[in-house]
Amino acid sequence: MARKRRYLTATLPDGYVKTIGPTADPFTHYWRIVAVLENGKTEVFWGHTRSLAEARRKRTATEDAAKMRGWRSHAFEIVELTETPA
């Protein structure tokens, strides 16, 4: 039997919407880092995880990355994914 393919949507507090899919993976959360570099430019990193705990572990790695890469500032956000129709 084939696994169900579905679309997942993350809506961040600033109104940004990211849709993932189609996927059969059991993703539950989306994370995003918005980093301001020393030269003033902005970089965005994102991903999805299979649990809130896994997403929270990314925050620790983000702090290390900020120090290593010399980011002027950064914001780390986690939101729950919701299943959306195809």
C-alpha positions in Angstrom: 0.0 0.0 0.0 1.4 3.4 -0.9 2.0 6.0 1.7 -0.3 9.0 1.7 1.2 12.1 0.0 0.3 15.4 1.6 1.1 19.1 1.6 2.2 20.8 4.8 2.0 24.5 5.4 3.9 26.8 7.9 2.6 30.3 8.6 5.1 32.5 10.4 4.2 35.4 12.7 5.3 37.9 10.0 2.8 36.5 7.5 5.4 34.4 5.5 3.8 31.1 4.3 5.9 28.1 3.3 4.3 25.0 1.7 6.2 21.7 1.7 5.2 18.8 -0.4 3.9 16.6 -1.7 5.5 14.4 1.0 4.8 11.2 2.9 7.3 12.1 5.6 5.9 12.8 9.1 7.1 16.4 9.5 5.5 18.3 12.3 7.4 21.6 12.6 9.2 24.2 10.4 12.1 26.3 11.6 13.6 29.5 10.1 16.7 31.6 10.8 16.9 35.1 9.5 20.5 36.2 9.9 21.9 39.7 9.5 25.5 39.5 8.3 28.3 41.9 9.1 27.9 43.6 5.7 24.2 44.3 6.4 22.9 41.7 4.0 20.3 39.1 5.2 20.5 35.3 4.8 17.6 33.0 5.5 18.0 29.3 6.5 15.1 27.0 7.0 14.1 23.4 7.4 11.5 21.0 8.8 11.6 18.4 11.5 9.7 15.4 12.8 9.2 16.8 16.3 9.2 20.0 18.3 12.2 18.7 20.4 14.2 18.2 17.2 13.4 21.8 16.0 14.4 23.2 19.4 17.8 21.6 19.2 18.4 23.7 16.1 18.3 26.8 18.3 21.5 25.7 20.1 23.2 25.0 16.8 22.1 28.5 15.6 23.8 30.2 18.6 27.1 28.4 17.6 26.7 29.4 14.0 26.1 33.0 14.8 29.3 33.2 16.8 31.3 31.2 14.2 30.0 33.2 11.2 30.0 36.6 12.9 26.3 37.4 12.3 25.4 40.9 13.5 22.0 39.5 14.7 19.6 36.7 14.0 16.0 35.6 14.7 15.1 31.9 15.1 11.5 30.8 14.8 9.6 27.5 15.0 6.0 27.0 13.9 3.8 23.9 13.7 3.0 22.5 10.2 -0.6 22.0 9.2 -1.8 19.7 6.5 -3.3 21.5 3.6 -5.3 20.3 0.6 -3.3 19.6 -2.6 
